[in-house]
């Protein structure tokens, strides 16, 4: 499968295109055909080796994906063909990604995958910021 990887050089310029084996899901994991992946600030930090999670090199970055389930491991309640979004620790900038069943969000047909990809990290971060961290008030004159 196609994948972007961080091998030797850090930064976006150091990403290389590689062909790696398609992973197989273990129990309580799904294999998802990645149709959309989001680039988050944490991905940039990871690519630059400045994030708290430091995968061994080479690794495929990408923590927020959306696509369709193509295989399920034992104990998974999602179906092949189902549209999903998920956070992954890394590995999202590839043709396929392994996701944990407890991290998967089912995506209805009425929501574009390009919007749904933000649900696991970006949307949730913004939602917490607006509802728990700051007080929004009407400043109308």
N, CA, C and O atoms as a GROMACS GRO file, in nm:
protein
  564
    1UNK      N    1   0.084  -0.118   0.000
    1UNK     CA    2   0.000   0.000   0.000
    1UNK      C    3   0.088   0.124   0.000
    1UNK      O    4   0.203   0.119   0.044
    2UNK      N    5   0.035   0.234  -0.049
    2UNK     CA    6   0.104   0.363  -0.051
    2UNK      C    7   0.106   0.422   0.090
    2UNK      O    8   0.007   0.411   0.164
    3UNK      N    9   0.216   0.485   0.127
    3UNK     CA   10   0.228   0.550   0.258
    3UNK      C   11   0.329   0.662   0.251
    3UNK      O   12   0.428   0.655   0.178
    4UNK      N   13   0.303   0.768   0.328
    4UNK     CA   14   0.404   0.872   0.351
    4UNK      C   15   0.476   0.833   0.478
    4UNK      O   16   0.412   0.796   0.576
    5UNK      N   17   0.608   0.841   0.477
    5UNK     CA   18   0.682   0.805   0.597
    5UNK      C   19   0.789   0.907   0.632
    5UNK      O   20   0.846   0.975   0.546
    6UNK      N   21   0.815   0.914   0.762
    6UNK     CA   22   0.928   0.987   0.814
    6UNK      C   23   1.038   0.882   0.828
    6UNK      O   24   1.024   0.788   0.905
    7UNK      N   25   1.146   0.900   0.755
    7UNK     CA   26   1.255   0.803   0.760
    7UNK      C   27   1.374   0.862   0.836
    7UNK      O   28   1.388   0.840   0.956
    8UNK      N   29   1.456   0.935   0.767
    8UNK     CA   30   1.576   0.994   0.827
    8UNK      C   31   1.559   1.142   0.857
    8UNK      O   32   1.582   1.187   0.969
    9UNK      N   33   1.519   1.218   0.755
    9UNK     CA   34   1.511   1.363   0.767
    9UNK      C   35   1.380   1.405   0.831
    9UNK      O   36   1.274   1.348   0.803
   10UNK      N   37   1.387   1.505   0.917
   10UNK     CA   38   1.268   1.554   0.985
   10UNK      C   39   1.200   1.661   0.901
   10UNK      O   40   1.257   1.712   0.805
   11UNK      N   41   1.076   1.695   0.938
   11UNK     CA   42   1.000   1.799   0.870
   11UNK      C   43   0.925   1.744   0.751
   11UNK      O   44   0.949   1.632   0.705
   12UNK      N   45   0.833   1.825   0.701
   12UNK     CA   46   0.751   1.784   0.587
   12UNK      C   47   0.839   1.752   0.466
   12UNK      O   48   0.808   1.661   0.390
   13UNK      N   49   0.947   1.827   0.450
   13UNK     CA   50   1.037   1.802   0.337
   13UNK      C   51   1.102   1.664   0.345
   13UNK      O   52   1.147   1.609   0.244
   14UNK      N   53   1.107   1.608   0.465
   14UNK     CA   54   1.169   1.477   0.485
   14UNK      C   55   1.076   1.360   0.462
   14UNK      O   56   1.120   1.245   0.464
   15UNK      N   57   0.946   1.386   0.440
   15UNK     CA   58   0.852   1.277   0.413
   15UNK      C   59   0.884   1.210   0.280
   15UNK      O   60   0.914   1.278   0.181
   16UNK      N   61   0.878   1.079   0.278
   16UNK     CA   62   0.903   1.004   0.155
   16UNK      C   63   0.784   0.914   0.126
   16UNK      O   64   0.718   0.865   0.217
   17UNK      N   65   0.759   0.892  -0.002
   17UNK     CA   66   0.654   0.800  -0.044
   17UNK      C   67   0.713   0.659  -0.049
   17UNK      O   68   0.818   0.637  -0.110
   18UNK      N   69   0.645   0.566   0.015
   18UNK     CA   70   0.693   0.428   0.016
   18UNK      C   71   0.577   0.332  -0.009
   18UNK      O   72   0.460   0.369   0.006
   19UNK      N   73   0.610   0.213  -0.046
   19UNK     CA   74   0.513   0.106  -0.061
   19UNK      C   75   0.541   0.007   0.051
   19UNK      O   76   0.648  -0.052   0.057
   20UNK      N   77   0.443  -0.012   0.142
   20UNK     CA   78   0.460  -0.103   0.254
   20UNK      C   79   0.345  -0.204   0.254
   20UNK      O   80   0.243  -0.180   0.190
   21UNK      N   81   0.362  -0.315   0.325
   21UNK     CA   82   0.254  -0.414   0.330
   21UNK      C   83   0.128  -0.358   0.397
   21UNK      O   84   0.137  -0.279   0.492
   22UNK      N   85   0.013  -0.398   0.348
   22UNK     CA   86  -0.114  -0.359   0.409
   22UNK      C   87  -0.128  -0.435   0.540
   22UNK      O   88  -0.118  -0.557   0.542
   23UNK      N   89  -0.152  -0.364   0.651
   23UNK     CA   90  -0.164  -0.432   0.780
   23UNK      C   91  -0.295  -0.511   0.791
   23UNK      O   92  -0.390  -0.484   0.718
   24UNK      N   93  -0.297  -0.606   0.882
   24UNK     CA   94  -0.417  -0.684   0.909
   24UNK      C   95  -0.466  -0.652   1.049
   24UNK      O   96  -0.386  -0.641   1.142
   25UNK      N   97  -0.598  -0.636   1.066
   25UNK     CA   98  -0.650  -0.604   1.199
   25UNK      C   99  -0.639  -0.721   1.296
   25UNK      O  100  -0.661  -0.837   1.259
   26UNK      N  101  -0.604  -0.690   1.419
   26UNK     CA  102  -0.602  -0.786   1.529
   26UNK      C  103  -0.739  -0.779   1.597
   26UNK      O  104  -0.823  -0.699   1.556
   27UNK      N  105  -0.763  -0.859   1.701
   27UNK     CA  106  -0.889  -0.847   1.774
   27UNK      C  107  -0.912  -0.703   1.820
   27UNK      O  108  -0.819  -0.633   1.860
   28UNK      N  109  -1.037  -0.660   1.812
   28UNK     CA  110  -1.087  -0.526   1.844
   28UNK      C  111  -1.019  -0.414   1.764
   28UNK      O  112  -1.006  -0.302   1.812
   29UNK      N  113  -0.977  -0.445   1.643
   29UNK     CA  114  -0.922  -0.347   1.550
   29UNK      C  115  -0.996  -0.357   1.417
   29UNK      O  116  -1.055  -0.460   1.385
   30UNK      N  117  -0.991  -0.248   1.341
   30UNK     CA  118  -1.049  -0.243   1.207
   30UNK      C  119  -0.941  -0.198   1.110
   30UNK      O  120  -0.851  -0.122   1.145
   31UNK      N  121  -0.953  -0.245   0.987
   31UNK     CA  122  -0.871  -0.193   0.878
   31UNK      C  123  -0.960  -0.100   0.798
   31UNK      O  124  -1.065  -0.140   0.749
   32UNK      N  125  -0.917   0.026   0.786
   32UNK     CA  126  -0.996   0.128   0.717
   32UNK      C  127  -0.922   0.174   0.593
   32UNK      O  128  -0.803   0.204   0.597
   33UNK      N  129  -0.995   0.181   0.480
   33UNK     CA  130  -0.944   0.242   0.357
   33UNK      C  131  -0.953   0.392   0.380
   33UNK      O  132  -1.062   0.448   0.388
   34UNK      N  133  -0.838   0.457   0.391
   34UNK     CA  134  -0.834   0.600   0.422
   34UNK      C  135  -0.875   0.679   0.298
   34UNK      O  136  -0.807   0.674   0.195
   35UNK      N  137  -0.985   0.751   0.308
   35UNK     CA  138  -1.028   0.838   0.200
   35UNK      C  139  -0.990   0.983   0.227
   35UNK      O  140  -0.969   1.061   0.134
   36UNK      N  141  -0.981   1.019   0.357
   36UNK     CA  142  -0.945   1.155   0.396
   36UNK      C  143  -0.860   1.146   0.523
   36UNK      O  144  -0.891   1.070   0.615
   37UNK      N  145  -0.752   1.224   0.527
   37UNK     CA  146  -0.671   1.235   0.648
   37UNK      C  147  -0.649   1.383   0.676
   37UNK      O  148  -0.624   1.462   0.585
   38UNK      N  149  -0.659   1.420   0.803
   38UNK     CA  150  -0.638   1.560   0.842
   38UNK      C  151  -0.493   1.579   0.887
   38UNK      O  152  -0.432   1.489   0.945
   39UNK      N  153  -0.441   1.697   0.860
   39UNK     CA  154  -0.309   1.734   0.908
   39UNK      C  155  -0.328   1.826   1.028
   39UNK      O  156  -0.381   1.936   1.015
   40UNK      N  157  -0.286   1.779   1.144
   40UNK     CA  158  -0.300   1.854   1.268
   40UNK      C  159  -0.165   1.907   1.314
   40UNK      O  160  -0.060   1.861   1.270
   41UNK      N  161  -0.171   2.004   1.404
   41UNK     CA  162  -0.048   2.060   1.461
   41UNK      C  163   0.035   1.949   1.527
   41UNK      O  164   0.158   1.948   1.516
   42UNK      N  165  -0.032   1.856   1.594
   42UNK     CA  166   0.039   1.745   1.659
   42UNK      C  167   0.112   1.659   1.556
   42UNK      O  168   0.217   1.602   1.587
   43UNK      N  169   0.058   1.648   1.434
   43UNK     CA  170   0.127   1.573   1.328
   43UNK      C  171   0.257   1.643   1.291
   43UNK      O  172   0.360   1.579   1.273
   44UNK      N  173   0.251   1.777   1.280
   44UNK     CA  174   0.372   1.854   1.248
   44UNK      C  175   0.477   1.838   1.357
   44UNK      O  176   0.596   1.824   1.328
   45UNK      N  177   0.433   1.839   1.482
   45UNK     CA  178   0.527   1.817   1.592
   45UNK      C  179   0.588   1.678   1.584
   45UNK      O  180   0.708   1.662   1.605
   46UNK      N  181   0.506   1.577   1.555
   46UNK     CA  182   0.556   1.440   1.546
   46UNK      C  183   0.656   1.424   1.431
   46UNK      O  184   0.759   1.359   1.446
   47UNK      N  185   0.624   1.486   1.317
   47UNK     CA  186   0.713   1.481   1.201
   47UNK      C  187   0.848   1.545   1.233
   47UNK      O  188   0.951   1.506   1.179
   48UNK      N  189   0.846   1.645   1.322
   48UNK     CA  190   0.969   1.714   1.363
   48UNK      C  191   1.033   1.655   1.488
   48UNK      O  192   1.131   1.709   1.539
   49UNK      N  193   0.978   1.544   1.536
   49UNK     CA  194   1.031   1.473   1.653
   49UNK      C  195   1.025   1.560   1.780
   49UNK      O  196   1.112   1.550   1.867
   50UNK      N  197   0.922   1.645   1.790
   50UNK     CA  198   0.906   1.730   1.907
   50UNK      C  199   0.774   1.705   1.980
   50UNK      O  200   0.737   1.782   2.068
   51UNK      N  201   0.704   1.599   1.944
   51UNK     CA  202   0.577   1.563   2.009
   51UNK      C  203   0.606   1.464   2.121
   51UNK      O  204   0.711   1.398   2.120
   52UNK      N  205   0.516   1.452   2.219
   52UNK     CA  206   0.540   1.359   2.330
   52UNK      C  207   0.538   1.212   2.286
   52UNK      O  208   0.601   1.128   2.350
   53UNK      N  209   0.468   1.183   2.177
   53UNK     CA  210   0.470   1.047   2.121
   53UNK      C  211   0.576   1.046   2.012
   53UNK      O  212   0.569   1.124   1.917
   54UNK      N  213   0.675   0.959   2.025
   54UNK     CA  214   0.786   0.952   1.930
   54UNK      C  215   0.796   0.810   1.874
   54UNK      O  216   0.869   0.726   1.927
   55UNK      N  217   0.722   0.783   1.766
   55UNK     CA  218   0.728   0.649   1.708
   55UNK      C  219   0.868   0.619   1.655
   55UNK      O  220   0.940   0.710   1.614
   56UNK      N  221   0.906   0.492   1.655
   56UNK     CA  222   1.036   0.457   1.598
   56UNK      C  223   1.034   0.480   1.447
   56UNK      O  224   0.934   0.454   1.380
   57UNK      N  225   1.145   0.530   1.394
   57UNK     CA  226   1.156   0.556   1.249
   57UNK      C  227   1.195   0.428   1.178
   57UNK      O  228   1.269   0.347   1.234
   58UNK      N  229   1.148   0.407   1.058
   58UNK     CA  230   1.053   0.491   0.986
   58UNK      C  231   0.911   0.471   1.040
   58UNK      O  232   0.877   0.364   1.090
   59UNK      N  233   0.829   0.576   1.029
   59UNK     CA  234   0.689   0.564   1.069
   59UNK      C  235   0.604   0.649   0.976
   59UNK      O  236   0.651   0.742   0.912
   60UNK      N  237   0.475   0.614   0.972
   60UNK     CA  238   0.377   0.687   0.894
   60UNK      C  239   0.301   0.781   0.987
   60UNK      O  240   0.231   0.734   1.077
   61UNK      N  241   0.313   0.913   0.968
   61UNK     CA  242   0.238   1.005   1.053
   61UNK      C  243   0.090   1.008   1.015
   61UNK      O  244   0.046   0.936   0.925
   62UNK      N  245   0.015   1.092   1.083
   62UNK     CA  246  -0.128   1.108   1.055
   62UNK      C  247  -0.211   1.051   1.167
   62UNK      O  248  -0.208   0.930   1.191
   63UNK      N  249  -0.286   1.138   1.237
   63UNK     CA  250  -0.362   1.094   1.354
   63UNK      C  251  -0.513   1.104   1.340
   63UNK      O  252  -0.585   1.064   1.432
   64UNK      N  253  -0.562   1.156   1.229
   64UNK     CA  254  -0.706   1.175   1.214
   64UNK      C  255  -0.747   1.132   1.074
   64UNK      O  256  -0.702   1.189   0.975
   65UNK      N  257  -0.833   1.029   1.066
   65UNK     CA  258  -0.869   0.972   0.936
   65UNK      C  259  -1.020   0.953   0.924
   65UNK      O  260  -1.093   0.952   1.023
   66UNK      N  261  -1.065   0.937   0.800
   66UNK     CA  262  -1.202   0.897   0.771
   66UNK      C  263  -1.200   0.812   0.645
   66UNK      O  264  -1.120   0.836   0.554
   67UNK      N  265  -1.287   0.713   0.641
   67UNK     CA  266  -1.292   0.625   0.524
   67UNK      C  267  -1.392   0.513   0.546
   67UNK      O  268  -1.488   0.527   0.623
   68UNK      N  269  -1.369   0.401   0.477
   68UNK     CA  270  -1.460   0.287   0.486
   68UNK      C  271  -1.388   0.165   0.543
   68UNK      O  272  -1.272   0.139   0.512
   69UNK      N  273  -1.460   0.092   0.627
   69UNK     CA  274  -1.407  -0.030   0.687
   69UNK      C  275  -1.392  -0.136   0.578
   69UNK      O  276  -1.485  -0.161   0.502
   70UNK      N  277  -1.274  -0.198   0.570
   70UNK     CA  278  -1.252  -0.304   0.472
   70UNK      C  279  -1.233  -0.442   0.537
   70UNK      O  280  -1.258  -0.544   0.474
   71UNK      N  281  -1.187  -0.444   0.664
   71UNK     CA  282  -1.173  -0.570   0.739
   71UNK      C  283  -1.193  -0.540   0.886
   71UNK      O  284  -1.162  -0.430   0.933
   72UNK      N  285  -1.244  -0.639   0.958
   72UNK     CA  286  -1.261  -0.623   1.103
   72UNK      C  287  -1.197  -0.740   1.175
   72UNK      O  288  -1.199  -0.853   1.128
   73UNK      N  289  -1.140  -0.709   1.291
   73UNK     CA  290  -1.087  -0.813   1.377
   73UNK      C  291  -1.197  -0.869   1.465
   73UNK      O  292  -1.310  -0.819   1.466
   74UNK      N  293  -1.164  -0.972   1.537
   74UNK     CA  294  -1.258  -1.036   1.628
   74UNK      C  295  -1.306  -0.937   1.734
   74UNK      O  296  -1.226  -0.860   1.787
   75UNK      N  297  -1.435  -0.939   1.764
   75UNK     CA  298  -1.490  -0.855   1.868
   75UNK      C  299  -1.523  -0.713   1.825
   75UNK      O  300  -1.542  -0.625   1.909
   76UNK      N  301  -1.531  -0.688   1.695
   76UNK     CA  302  -1.560  -0.555   1.643
   76UNK      C  303  -1.707  -0.547   1.602
   76UNK      O  304  -1.758  -0.637   1.536
   77UNK      N  305  -1.773  -0.439   1.642
   77UNK     CA  306  -1.916  -0.422   1.615
   77UNK      C  307  -1.944  -0.336   1.492
   77UNK      O  308  -2.058  -0.293   1.473
   78UNK      N  309  -1.844  -0.309   1.410
   78UNK     CA  310  -1.863  -0.232   1.288
   78UNK      C  311  -1.864  -0.329   1.170
   78UNK      O  312  -1.810  -0.439   1.179
   79UNK      N  313  -1.924  -0.287   1.058
   79UNK     CA  314  -1.938  -0.373   0.942
   79UNK      C  315  -1.846  -0.330   0.829
   79UNK      O  316  -1.814  -0.211   0.815
   80UNK      N  317  -1.804  -0.426   0.749
   80UNK     CA  318  -1.727  -0.395   0.628
   80UNK      C  319  -1.814  -0.304   0.540
   80UNK      O  320  -1.933  -0.330   0.522
   81UNK      N  321  -1.755  -0.199   0.487
   81UNK     CA  322  -1.827  -0.103   0.404
   81UNK      C  323  -1.881   0.016   0.481
   81UNK      O  324  -1.922   0.115   0.421
   82UNK      N  325  -1.881   0.009   0.613
   82UNK     CA  326  -1.932   0.118   0.695
   82UNK      C  327  -1.837   0.238   0.690
   82UNK      O  328  -1.715   0.222   0.692
   83UNK      N  329  -1.895   0.358   0.684
   83UNK     CA  330  -1.817   0.482   0.684
   83UNK      C  331  -1.784   0.520   0.828
   83UNK      O  332  -1.871   0.520   0.914
   84UNK      N  333  -1.656   0.552   0.852
   84UNK     CA  334  -1.611   0.582   0.987
   84UNK      C  335  -1.508   0.694   0.987
   84UNK      O  336  -1.447   0.726   0.885
   85UNK      N  337  -1.490   0.753   1.106
   85UNK     CA  338  -1.380   0.845   1.132
   85UNK      C  339  -1.312   0.794   1.258
   85UNK      O  340  -1.375   0.728   1.341
   86UNK      N  341  -1.183   0.824   1.273
   86UNK     CA  342  -1.113   0.775   1.391
   86UNK      C  343  -0.985   0.853   1.416
   86UNK      O  344  -0.925   0.908   1.324
   87UNK      N  345  -0.946   0.856   1.541
   87UNK     CA  346  -0.812   0.902   1.578
   87UNK      C  347  -0.724   0.778   1.581
   87UNK      O  348  -0.766   0.672   1.628
   88UNK      N  349  -0.604   0.791   1.533
   88UNK     CA  350  -0.502   0.686   1.544
   88UNK      C  351  -0.378   0.752   1.604
   88UNK      O  352  -0.358   0.872   1.588
   89UNK      N  353  -0.295   0.675   1.673
   89UNK     CA  354  -0.174   0.734   1.731
   89UNK      C  355  -0.083   0.789   1.622
   89UNK      O  356  -0.025   0.896   1.637
   90UNK      N  357  -0.070   0.714   1.515
   90UNK     CA  358   0.000   0.754   1.394
   90UNK      C  359  -0.036   0.650   1.289
   90UNK      O  360  -0.093   0.546   1.322
   91UNK      N  361  -0.002   0.677   1.160
   91UNK     CA  362  -0.032   0.580   1.055
   91UNK      C  363  -0.141   0.622   0.959
   91UNK      O  364  -0.175   0.545   0.869
   92UNK      N  365  -0.198   0.742   0.976
   92UNK     CA  366  -0.310   0.785   0.894
   92UNK      C  367  -0.276   0.832   0.754
   92UNK      O  368  -0.364   0.836   0.667
   93UNK      N  369  -0.150   0.870   0.729
   93UNK     CA  370  -0.113   0.920   0.596
   93UNK      C  371  -0.072   0.802   0.508
   93UNK      O  372   0.040   0.795   0.458
   94UNK      N  373  -0.166   0.712   0.490
   94UNK     CA  374  -0.144   0.591   0.412
   94UNK      C  375  -0.275   0.550   0.345
   94UNK      O  376  -0.381   0.604   0.375
   95UNK      N  377  -0.264   0.455   0.257
   95UNK     CA  378  -0.382   0.406   0.185
   95UNK      C  379  -0.480   0.335   0.279
   95UNK      O  380  -0.601   0.344   0.260
   96UNK      N  381  -0.427   0.266   0.378
   96UNK     CA  382  -0.507   0.193   0.477
   96UNK      C  383  -0.450   0.222   0.615
   96UNK      O  384  -0.331   0.248   0.630
   97UNK      N  385  -0.536   0.217   0.717
   97UNK     CA  386  -0.491   0.238   0.854
   97UNK      C  387  -0.563   0.142   0.948
   97UNK      O  388  -0.680   0.110   0.928
   98UNK      N  389  -0.491   0.098   1.048
   98UNK     CA  390  -0.550   0.017   1.155
   98UNK      C  391  -0.603   0.113   1.261
   98UNK      O  392  -0.533   0.205   1.303
   99UNK      N  393  -0.727   0.090   1.304
   99UNK     CA  394  -0.786   0.174   1.409
   99UNK      C  395  -0.843   0.084   1.519
   99UNK      O  396  -0.890  -0.027   1.493
  100UNK      N  397  -0.836   0.134   1.641
  100UNK     CA  398  -0.895   0.062   1.754
  100UNK      C  399  -1.046   0.080   1.750
  100UNK      O  400  -1.095   0.189   1.723
  101UNK      N  401  -1.119  -0.027   1.778
  101UNK     CA  402  -1.266  -0.021   1.774
  101UNK      C  403  -1.322   0.082   1.871
  101UNK      O  404  -1.426   0.142   1.842
  102UNK      N  405  -1.257   0.104   1.984
  102UNK     CA  406  -1.309   0.200   2.081
  102UNK      C  407  -1.281   0.346   2.042
  102UNK      O  408  -1.324   0.438   2.113
  103UNK      N  409  -1.212   0.368   1.932
  103UNK     CA  410  -1.182   0.503   1.885
  103UNK      C  411  -1.264   0.540   1.761
  103UNK      O  412  -1.252   0.652   1.711
  104UNK      N  413  -1.347   0.449   1.712
  104UNK     CA  414  -1.418   0.468   1.586
  104UNK      C  415  -1.549   0.544   1.607
  104UNK      O  416  -1.623   0.519   1.702
  105UNK      N  417  -1.576   0.636   1.515
  105UNK     CA  418  -1.702   0.710   1.512
  105UNK      C  419  -1.772   0.673   1.382
  105UNK      O  420  -1.716   0.693   1.274
  106UNK      N  421  -1.894   0.620   1.390
  106UNK     CA  422  -1.972   0.589   1.269
  106UNK      C  423  -2.011   0.720   1.202
  106UNK      O  424  -2.051   0.816   1.269
  107UNK      N  425  -2.001   0.724   1.070
  107UNK     CA  426  -2.031   0.846   0.994
  107UNK      C  427  -2.149   0.818   0.901
  107UNK      O  428  -2.137   0.734   0.811
  108UNK      N  429  -2.261   0.886   0.920
  108UNK     CA  430  -2.376   0.864   0.832
  108UNK      C  431  -2.349   0.918   0.691
  108UNK      O  432  -2.261   1.002   0.673
  109UNK      N  433  -2.423   0.870   0.594
  109UNK     CA  434  -2.409   0.913   0.455
  109UNK      C  435  -2.434   1.062   0.437
  109UNK      O  436  -2.386   1.122   0.341
  110UNK      N  437  -2.507   1.123   0.529
  110UNK     CA  438  -2.541   1.265   0.517
  110UNK      C  439  -2.425   1.358   0.552
  110UNK      O  440  -2.434   1.479   0.530
  111UNK      N  441  -2.317   1.303   0.607
  111UNK     CA  442  -2.201   1.385   0.644
  111UNK      C  443  -2.084   1.348   0.552
  111UNK      O  444  -2.048   1.231   0.539
  112UNK      N  445  -2.026   1.448   0.489
  112UNK     CA  446  -1.910   1.425   0.401
  112UNK      C  447  -1.792   1.377   0.485
  112UNK      O  448  -1.770   1.426   0.596
  113UNK      N  449  -1.717   1.282   0.431
  113UNK     CA  450  -1.600   1.233   0.503
  113UNK      C  451  -1.498   1.345   0.524
  113UNK      O  452  -1.423   1.343   0.622
  114UNK      N  453  -1.494   1.442   0.434
  114UNK     CA  454  -1.402   1.556   0.449
  114UNK      C  455  -1.439   1.642   0.570
  114UNK      O  456  -1.354   1.715   0.621
  115UNK      N  457  -1.563   1.636   0.615
  115UNK     CA  458  -1.604   1.705   0.738
  115UNK      C  459  -1.587   1.612   0.858
  115UNK      O  460  -1.542   1.655   0.965
  116UNK      N  461  -1.624   1.487   0.840
  116UNK     CA  462  -1.619   1.389   0.949
  116UNK      C  463  -1.477   1.364   1.000
  116UNK      O  464  -1.458   1.329   1.116
  117UNK      N  465  -1.378   1.382   0.913
  117UNK     CA  466  -1.240   1.355   0.953
  117UNK      C  467  -1.197   1.441   1.072
  117UNK      O  468  -1.106   1.403   1.145
  118UNK      N  469  -1.262   1.556   1.092
  118UNK     CA  470  -1.225   1.645   1.201
  118UNK      C  471  -1.288   1.606   1.336
  118UNK      O  472  -1.249   1.660   1.439
  119UNK      N  473  -1.382   1.514   1.336
  119UNK     CA  474  -1.454   1.480   1.459
  119UNK      C  475  -1.364   1.427   1.571
  119UNK      O  476  -1.380   1.471   1.685
  120UNK      N  477  -1.272   1.335   1.545
  120UNK     CA  478  -1.197   1.276   1.656
  120UNK      C  479  -1.104   1.372   1.730
  120UNK      O  480  -1.090   1.359   1.852
  121UNK      N  481  -1.042   1.466   1.662
  121UNK     CA  482  -0.942   1.552   1.727
  121UNK      C  483  -0.977   1.700   1.713
  121UNK      O  484  -1.003   1.767   1.813
  122UNK      N  485  -0.978   1.750   1.592
  122UNK     CA  486  -0.994   1.895   1.569
  122UNK      C  487  -1.126   1.949   1.625
  122UNK      O  488  -1.126   2.047   1.699
  123UNK      N  489  -1.236   1.886   1.590
  123UNK     CA  490  -1.368   1.932   1.637
  123UNK      C  491  -1.376   1.921   1.789
  123UNK      O  492  -1.424   2.013   1.856
  124UNK      N  493  -1.332   1.808   1.842
  124UNK     CA  494  -1.339   1.786   1.986
  124UNK      C  495  -1.256   1.888   2.062
  124UNK      O  496  -1.299   1.938   2.166
  125UNK      N  497  -1.138   1.919   2.011
  125UNK     CA  498  -1.052   2.019   2.075
  125UNK      C  499  -1.122   2.155   2.076
  125UNK      O  500  -1.122   2.224   2.178
  126UNK      N  501  -1.180   2.194   1.963
  126UNK     CA  502  -1.249   2.322   1.955
  126UNK      C  503  -1.371   2.323   2.048
  126UNK      O  504  -1.397   2.423   2.115
  127UNK      N  505  -1.444   2.214   2.051
  127UNK     CA  506  -1.563   2.205   2.136
  127UNK      C  507  -1.526   2.222   2.284
  127UNK      O  508  -1.593   2.294   2.357
  128UNK      N  509  -1.421   2.155   2.326
  128UNK     CA  510  -1.377   2.168   2.465
  128UNK      C  511  -1.332   2.312   2.493
  128UNK      O  512  -1.364   2.368   2.598
  129UNK      N  513  -1.259   2.371   2.399
  129UNK     CA  514  -1.213   2.509   2.417
  129UNK      C  515  -1.330   2.605   2.434
  129UNK      O  516  -1.327   2.692   2.520
  130UNK      N  517  -1.433   2.589   2.353
  130UNK     CA  518  -1.546   2.681   2.357
  130UNK      C  519  -1.643   2.654   2.471
  130UNK      O  520  -1.714   2.745   2.514
  131UNK      N  521  -1.647   2.533   2.521
  131UNK     CA  522  -1.746   2.502   2.625
  131UNK      C  523  -1.687   2.486   2.764
  131UNK      O  524  -1.758   2.502   2.863
  132UNK      N  525  -1.560   2.455   2.775
  132UNK     CA  526  -1.500   2.428   2.906
  132UNK      C  527  -1.390   2.526   2.945
  132UNK      O  528  -1.367   2.549   3.063
  133UNK      N  529  -1.323   2.585   2.846
  133UNK     CA  530  -1.206   2.666   2.877
  133UNK      C  531  -1.236   2.816   2.876
  133UNK      O  532  -1.184   2.890   2.959
  134UNK      N  533  -1.318   2.860   2.782
  134UNK     CA  534  -1.347   3.003   2.773
  134UNK      C  535  -1.497   3.027   2.794
  134UNK      O  536  -1.579   2.937   2.778
  135UNK      N  537  -1.529   3.148   2.829
  135UNK     CA  538  -1.670   3.186   2.843
  135UNK      C  539  -1.706   3.274   2.725
  135UNK      O  540  -1.653   3.384   2.710
  136UNK      N  541  -1.795   3.225   2.641
  136UNK     CA  542  -1.840   3.301   2.523
  136UNK      C  543  -1.961   3.381   2.565
  136UNK      O  544  -2.054   3.329   2.628
  137UNK      N  545  -1.960   3.508   2.530
  137UNK     CA  546  -2.076   3.592   2.564
  137UNK      C  547  -2.109   3.685   2.448
  137UNK      O  548  -2.024   3.717   2.365
  138UNK      N  549  -2.233   3.727   2.443
  138UNK     CA  550  -2.280   3.815   2.339
  138UNK      C  551  -2.232   3.958   2.371
  138UNK      O  552  -2.263   4.012   2.477
  139UNK      N  553  -2.158   4.016   2.280
  139UNK     CA  554  -2.105   4.151   2.299
  139UNK      C  555  -2.177   4.251   2.208
  139UNK      O  556  -2.119   4.352   2.169
  140UNK      N  557  -2.301   4.224   2.174
  140UNK     CA  558  -2.378   4.313   2.086
  140UNK      C  559  -2.396   4.450   2.151
  140UNK      O  560  -2.415   4.461   2.272
  141UNK      N  561  -2.391   4.552   2.069
  141UNK     CA  562  -2.405   4.688   2.120
  141UNK      C  563  -2.550   4.732   2.121
  141UNK      O  564  -2.580   4.844   2.161
   0.00000   0.00000   0.00000
